[in-house]
Amino acid sequence: MSCGHTICATCVTIFGQQSTSEQYLYRLAECGLCQKEFTADTTAWSEIQLKPAEAGPRILAIDGGGVRGTVSARILDLLEQEINLDLPISYFFDLIIGTSSGESR
C-alpha cells in the first residue's frame, strides 16, 4: 500500500468495505496496520480487486532462450514500468516458468 505495508486478502476483507456493485472489489479508507488514511494521490490503493477463488492460478510461461528469452524479459520490464505501481511484475502471477530463459530476477 502507499504507506509501505502489505496486507493479505483476508485482511482486505476484514478492513475493507465490500462494493455493492462488484463482489470481489473492496474499498479501504485507511491502512489496517498503521491507520494512515488514503488521500487523493493514493486512490490506486483505496480500491483492491481480489482474485475469485474459482479463478485458478495465474501462470506466466516464457518460452525460448537466448535472444527470445531476452526479448521476453525486456517486454516484462517495459510492462512493469508502464503499470507503474512500484511492484515487481512477479506480484501479478502465482507461478512463473520458462524454457532456457536464463537467470531469474
N, C-alpha and C positions, 0 to 999 in steps of 0.2 A: 504494500500500500504506500501511499505518498509519504507516510511517516517512517517508512523503512521496515515495518512489521509485515510478517506473512501470517495469514490465518488459514485454517483448513476449511473444507466445505461444511463440516459440522458447525464450526464457529460462525460461518456466514449465515447459516440457518438460525442460529441462536441469537446473534446480534443484529441481523438484518431484518428488514421489513419485506415480506414477500409481495411481489407485484400482483395486482388484481387481474392484469391482462395476460401475463406470461407466467407459467408455472415455475420455471427454473430461474427467474430473474429476481434478484434481491437488491434492495437499496440500503446503503449504510449511511447514517448521518455522521458517524464518528468511528474511529478505530476502537475495536473491542478491547484492546490491550492498554493503550495509553489515553484513551478518550479524546484524542486530538480530533477536532471537528474538521470535516471536509469543507473546503471553500470553493469558490468559483473556478480556481485554477487546478483543482484536484477532482473535478467532476468525473473523470475517467474511472476513478476508484470508488465513486459513490454508488455505482451500479455494477453488480457482479452477476454474470451469467454462469450458472453451474451446469456441468455436463450431466444429462439424464443418465440414470443407471443403466437403462436399456440401450444406450448409445454404443457400448462396447469400447475397446481400447483404441486410442489414437496412435496409429503407427506410421512412421515415415521410413520408407525404403529408398535408399540411394543406390543406384546401380552403376557399375562401371568404375574402373580405376584409372590411374594416370590422369590425363587431361580431362576426361569426362568427370572424374571424381572432383578435380579441382574446380571445374565449372559449376558443378552442383554445390560445392561448398561456398563458392562466391555468390551464387544466387541466394542461398540461405542467408549469407551475411548481408546482402542488399535488402532482403525481405525483413530481416531483423531491424535494420536501420529504418526502413520505411514504416514499420509498425511503431517504432519509437516509444516503447513502453519501459525502457531500461531493464528489460528481461531478456535472457538468452532464449533463442528460438527453441531450445530443448524443453522449456517450460510448457510448450504447447503440445507436446507429444508424450505418450506413455512409454513408447519404445521407439528407438531409432536404430536401424540396422543398415548395413551397407556391404557391398561386394568390392573388395580391394580398394576401398576409398581412402586408405591410409590412416593417418593418425587422427584421433577424435579430439574435439575441443573440450 
